[in-house]
Amino acid sequence: MLKVLNKVGLLRNLHNASRGNLFSVEIPKATKDDGKRIEELIGELQIEGKIKLRECVQREYSVYLNGILKYASE
């Protein structure tokens, strides 16, 4: 089971699941609160401009995410 406790861990999982700048990953969850937490973290990453989410599907035991990683030089 993947542990996603913070934005850095989630972003690392998305980078590992990406091909080029597209990602598609299914993150296991133990409780409904885990799913809500993952959605909150995804929202923060979108606001920061690090990702663009195409799809977020809450399933019974996982959360499916599909989107684009944004690369920008600072």
C-alpha positions in Angstrom: 0.0 0.0 0.0 1.3 3.4 -0.9 1.5 5.9 1.9 0.5 9.4 0.8 0.8 11.6 3.9 1.8 14.9 2.2 2.1 16.7 -1.1 5.7 15.8 -1.6 5.0 12.1 -1.3 2.0 12.4 -3.6 3.9 14.3 -6.2 6.7 11.7 -6.0 4.2 9.0 -6.7 2.8 10.9 -9.7 6.3 11.4 -11.1 7.0 7.6 -10.7 3.7 6.8 -12.5 4.2 9.2 -15.3 5.2 8.7 -18.9 6.6 11.9 -20.2 4.4 14.4 -18.5 1.2 12.3 -18.4 0.4 10.4 -15.3 -2.2 7.7 -14.5 -2.1 6.1 -11.0 -4.4 4.3 -8.7 -3.7 5.0 -5.0 -5.0 2.5 -2.5 -7.0 3.9 0.5 -8.0 2.4 3.8 -10.8 4.8 4.7 -13.0 7.4 3.1 -10.9 10.0 4.9 -7.9 8.8 3.0 -9.7 9.6 -0.2 -10.7 13.0 1.0 -7.1 13.7 2.0 -5.8 12.7 -1.4 -8.3 15.0 -3.1 -7.2 17.9 -0.8 -3.5 17.3 -1.7 -4.3 17.1 -5.4 -6.2 20.4 -5.1 -3.2 22.1 -3.5 -0.9 20.8 -6.2 -3.2 22.2 -8.9 -3.4 25.6 -7.2 0.4 25.6 -7.0 0.5 24.9 -10.8 2.4 21.6 -10.5 -0.2 19.4 -12.1 -3.4 19.6 -14.1 -5.9 16.9 -13.2 -8.0 15.4 -15.9 -9.8 12.8 -13.9 -10.2 11.8 -10.2 -12.4 8.8 -9.5 -13.1 7.6 -6.0 -13.4 3.8 -6.0 -14.2 1.5 -3.1 -10.6 0.8 -2.1 -8.6 3.3 -4.2 -8.5 6.7 -5.8 -7.7 6.8 -9.6 -5.9 9.9 -10.8 -5.2 10.9 -14.4 -3.6 14.1 -15.5 -0.6 16.1 -16.6 2.6 17.0 -14.7 3.6 20.6 -15.4 7.3 21.4 -15.7 8.4 24.9 -15.2 11.7 26.5 -14.5 11.7 28.9 -11.6 
